[in-house]
Amino acid sequence: MRIEFPNAAREDFHWTQAQLRIGSAPDNDLVLAASQAAPQHLRIQQDRRGWVLQVLPSADRIYVNARPVRERALLRAGDVVSVGDCRMLLRADQDPALRPPLSVPEQGRCTVALRAVAGPLSGRVLSLQDSLELGPQGRCALELPQGDVTAMRLFWDGGQLRLEATQPSERHPLRVNGVAVQRVALLPDDQIGVAMHRFVVEAPGMEPEPEIVMAEPLPTHLPEEAAGPTGEVWWLIVTAAVLALGIALVLLIRF
């Protein structure tokens, strides 16, 4: 993962470990100014769910895509984490334009949608069939700071789902997984961002079919058959019955 500091002169920070510690103390992996962060402010760990952010007890709340986080949050490439006045943009290591595109059959196209996860459109799901345009002339306007204007279009091209900045903004570039793009092929779970807007590509029709696991055949012999020959089993039953009868006779004579 790469961390970019928008509107700051600081160089990008490249992170390859499974855990990243952020704070103002010098023993952190990423050191921020004391005016921005507590000595031990937050930790980002990678597990089976992805990147998990944890706010440490000595720290104030932080913000992910302008939403407050008090304890934990799941992160995606393209999210903006704010600590004090420091803004950190999480970027994927790989440029989306360099990925091999994914082609899908015609019947997979009706399953694609954009789910707005941050910004003024948060909570909305925008379906896509042939194309979807967002901007001044599109299905939904994209509000930007200071009245700036931008527009983007998603469309199918030769079986590939593509994104294009039809009206790019110089101050607020279109990004996929945190990387600025102009035109790129999309994959499922990509996060599209522009200014405070965040959209996740929901595309189950583009996902590979789950592997079918054949059930194990039932055993041809029962477990008790493997315990020994049938005669041994009857011998144990007869022995137990004789012992039970003997104990009953002893108790009867005694009383």
NORCOR-V306503 format. One line per field, one symbol per residue. phi: phi as a letter, one per 40 degrees, with the letter a starting at -180 (. if undefined). burial: + if it has 16 or more other ideal C-beta (glycine too) atoms within 10 Angstrom, else -. A space follows every 50 residues. Layout:
BEGIN
phi = ???
burial = ???
END
This chain:
BEGIN
phi = .bbbbcfbccccbbbbccabbbiccccccbcbcccbacdbcabbbbbcch cbcbccdcbccbbbfgbcbcbbacbbchcbbbbgccbbccbccccdcccc cbbbcdccccccabbcbagccdgcbbcbbcaabbidbccbcbcbcfgcba aabbacaggbcbbbccacbccbccbbfgbcbbaacbbdgcbcbafccbbb ccacccccccccccccccccbcdccccicccccccccccccccccccccc ccccb
burial = ++++--------+-+----+++++---+-+-+----++-+++++------ +-+-+---+--+-++---+---+-++++++++++-+-+++++---+--+- -+-+---++-+++++++++-++---+-+---++++--+-+-+-+-----+ ++++-+----+++++++++--++++++++++--+++++-+++++++++++ +++--+-------------------------------------------- -----
END
